Amino acid sequence: MPSYAQARIARFAPKSGKQAAIVSHVGLHFVDLDSKTESLLLVQLDLVALEYSPCDNYVVCVEKWNPQHPAENLFIICTKTGKTVAKFEWKKTPKESIKSIRFSDDEKVCLRMLPCLGAKDVNSIEVYKDCDFSAPSFVITAKFANRSAQNMKKGIPPVFVDGRFDGMDLCCLNPAVEPEKSPFYLFAWQHADTMTAEEDNGTVYAYDLNGTAQNKQKFMISCPKGQEIQTKFCSTGHAVLVWSQSLTDSTGKSYYGEHSLQYVQIFGGRDRRHVPVFDNMIQDVAWVPNGSAFIVISGVQPATATLYDKNCNPQFEFGKRYRNTIRVCPFS
């Protein structure tokens, strides 16, 4: 097995586990774990972040932005040939760059969320299909309906205004129907701190990538005081958990702000509800791999862990313990 004394990043191919990508001072090394030999070496790549795509066919990696010598620094590289199939400019932090590229589980769809460099910048999400990175199949622009409570009371129709996407995630296809007949939902959200002055909610917007009007929002999820938003999808697409957080606590009791958790059914029905949490504080949330249940750790330490079934009915409370992380056996 080759060794790399000055390696700084190492990732295993997540699906097959038969390849490793290693970043050293020399460049990017691809190692075949069956033959225990180096299969590819891409020199002169000074990478600072790297992740594999779901089916092992690509790595998404980034170099630090150099304002003195501006050039494309965010790459999508084929793991079999070493060819760079797409490259873009990325001026923000390397950690955010990896999140800006999102593959579907079968890699037939790749999403790229364009960065916003200023508070008033408007961005969009480019959608690439069938591994063709020459040009996006279509683009979803951050244009949202301004539904202020005051205007709704007056019966004034919503006005579509420019916004920005702060994050995105993909829901799986509906396993109960044929793949080509299932909606394929993209969830993209805007945090509360970038909304208009009349609103203090973050909002999650759902787009159907298999629909006829991909730019049109199918439905929305309002996240009160949602200055930070995360989505946790059930593996079967039955439902999604939307975890939102404000950066300040109105009661002044917590340094970590206030948290909210919503349960929203997608293919399982139309049920929506707020999941009760202790002390407005969430430590961690996770679905079990088969999608039959989820666990929430909430409250100040010692925190309480609660098990819910897939329909958001509480099943068991584990009691108070000092814990803030959920790890579930992948074979459960």
N, C-alpha and C positions, 0 to 999 in steps of 0.2 A: 504494500500500500504506500503510495507516495506521501511524503510529509512536507509541510510548509511551515517553516520556522516563524515567519513573519505574517502569518495569516491573521486577518482581522474580522472576516465575516465567513460563515459557513452555513449552508442550507442544504437539506436533503429534499429530493424530489418527493412531493407529498403523496402521490398516488401509487407509484411503483416502488419507490424506495431504492431504485437501482442506480441512481446518479446523485452526485453531490456537486454543488457549485461553491467554490472557495475563492475568496478575494484576498490577494496578497499584495506586497509592494510591486510585484512584477505585473500583475494584471488579474484577469478572471480565468480560473482553472475549472474545467469540467472533468470530473473523475467518474469512470465507470466502476461501480462497486462490485460487479460480477467478475470482471477481469482484473480488478484492483490496479488499473492503469489510468493515466491521464489521457482522455480522449480528445480534448480541445484546450487550446490556450489562446486567449485574446489579450495581447499585451497593450500597455499604455492606457489602460482603463483604470483610473483612480477612483474606484467606486466607494461610496459611503453607505449605501443601503441596497438591499437586494431581496427579492421574493420570487418564488416559483408561481406559475399559473396552476390551476387545479389539475390539469391533465399532464403536467410535466413538460409540455411542449415549448414553453417560453419562460424566460426570467425577465422580470421588470427590475431595472437597476438605475441608479442615478449617481452622477458626480456632483461635487459642490459647484455652485454657480460662481463663475469668475467674472466680475464686472469689468475687469481690465481686458479680458479676452472673451467676449460673449460668444457662445456657441451652444448648439443643442447638447444637453447634458442628461436628458431622461430617455432611456433606451428600452425597447422591447427586443430581446435577442432570442433567436431560435436555438434551443438547446441541442439539436441534432447537427446543425450545420455551422453554428456560430455566427450566422448572418444577422445583422441588425435589420429587422423588418420595419421598425418605426422609430423615429427619434423626435424629441420635442424640447423646447426650452422650458426650464423650471427654475424660477428665481427664488422660490420660498424654501422652507426647511426641507431637508431630505426625507424626514419621517412622513411629512404630508404628501410627498411625491408618490410614494408607493400606494397610498390610499386613493390617489387620483386616477389610477388605472384599475379597472375591475372586469374580470372575465366571468362569463357564465360557467356553470359547472362542467358543461361539455365543450367549452371554449368556442362555441359557434358565434357568440356575441362578445365583443369587447367594448367597454365604455371608457371614455376619457373625460374627466371633469376638468375644464379649463380653469386655471388659477385666477383669483382676484388679487391684484396687487394694491388696490386702494379701496377705501370704505365705500365709495360710490361706484365702483366698477361693476359691470354687468357681465356675468359669465354664462356658459352653456355646457351641455354634455354632448359629446360626439359619440355616435353609435356606429361601430364597425361590425360587419357581418362576414362570416365564412372565412376568417383569417385574411381578409383583404384590407390592408392598411394603407392603400394608395389614396383613398379618400373616404370620408364617413358616408354611410348609407343615408343617414339623416342626422339632424342636429336638434336637440331640445333646448330651447332658450328659456332662461329664468325670467318668465313673465307671469305674474301672479295677479289674481283678483283681489283688490283691496276691499275687504268686507268689514268695514268698521261698524261697530254696534250702533253708532249714531246714525249712519246712513241706512242701515237695515231697518231701524225703527221708522225712518221717514219714507221707506219704500224706494229708496234710490238704488238703481241697479249697480252692481260692482263695476269698478273701473280697473282695467288691467294695467298694471304698472311694472316697470323694470325692477327686478330684484337680483338675487344671486343665490347660487347653490353653495351650501357649506359642507354637504356630505351626501353620500348616496349608498344604496345597497340593492341587491337583487333578491327577489323571492323566487323559489323554485316553481316549476310548472305543476299544474293540478294533476296528481297521479291517477285521478278517477276518470280522466278523459284522454283522448289521443293528444300527443304533444302539439300538433299543429292546430288543434281546436282549443287549447288552453290559453287563457290570458298569461302573459309573461310580464309581471309587474316590476317596474323600476320604482323604488322609493327614493326620492330626493328631497332634501329639507333645507330650510333656511332658519338660522338661529334667531332668537328674539332680538338680539342686540343689533341686527341689521334690518329689522322691520321698520315700517313707517312710524311716525311719531304717534299716530292714533292707536297703534296696536302694541301690546307687550307680549304677544304669543309667538313662539316658534311654530312652524307649520311643516308637516310632512306631506308631500304631494306624490300621488301614485299615478304612474303612466303605464299604459299597456303597450309593450314593444311589439306585440303580435297583432295589435289593433290596426284599424284603418286610419286613425288620426292619432299618431304617436305623440304629437305635441300637446294634445289635449289632456288635461288632468281628469282622471276617472273618479277619484275621490280624494279627500284631504283629511288629515288628522291634526287637530289643533293641540298644541303642547303649551299649556300655561307656564309662563316664566321659563320657557325652554331656551336658555342661553347655550346649552350643550345638549345634543340629541344623539341617542344611539338606538339602533333597531336590532332586535333579536328574533330571527325567523325560526319557526318550527320547521323541522326537516321535511315534513310532508306538505307544507304550505297551508296547514289548517288555520294558523293564526300567527300574529306577530306581537311582540312586546315592544312598546316604545318607551324608552327610558329617557326622561328629560330632567335637566338640572339647571337651577339658577345659581349664579356665582355668589350671591349674598343671601343671608338668612334674615327675613323680616323680623324675626323674634330676637335676633342677636345672640342666640344660644349656640350656634354652630359656625365654625370656621369654614365648613365645606358647603355652605349654601343649603338650598332646599331641593328635594328630589320628588319626582312624580313618576308613576308607572301606569301605563295603559295597556289593556289587553284588547286587541282588535282581531276579530275573525276575518279570514280572507276567503278560503275555499270551504271552511267549515260552517259558515252561516253569516249572519250580520250582527252578531253580538259585539257590543263595545262596552267596556267598563273600566273604571279606575281600580287598580289593585291596591288595597290598603297596605300602607307601610308604616312602621313604627318611627316616631320622632321625625317624620319627613326626611328620612335618611336611608339611602340604599347603598349597601356595600357591594353586592354582586347579584347578577341575574343570569340564569342559564337554563336552556331546555335540555332534557335528556336526549341522546342521539336518535332514538326511534320516534320522538315527537309525542310521546304519550303523557308527558308531564313536564313541569318546570319548577325550579326552585328559586326562591327569593331570600336573600339575607338582608335584613333591614334593622334600623335602629342604631343608637349609639352603642359602643362596646360596653359590656358584652351584648352582642347582637343576636337577633332571633332568626333562625332559618325555618322557612315554611315551604312545604311541598304542595303544589296544586296539580290537578289533573289537566288534560289538554283543553277542557272547557272552562278553566279558571275557577274551579271549585276547590277550596282548601281541603286537603286530605290528612295532613299530619304536620305537627309543629315539633321541631327538634329541640326546642328549649334555648336558653341563653348560653352562649359560649363566645369566647374571644376568637372570632373568625371573620374574614372578609373576602374569601375567594372560594369559588365553586369549581370543582373538577369532577367530571363524571366519566366512568369507564366507557370507552368508545364502543364496547361490545354489548352494552346493556340494552 
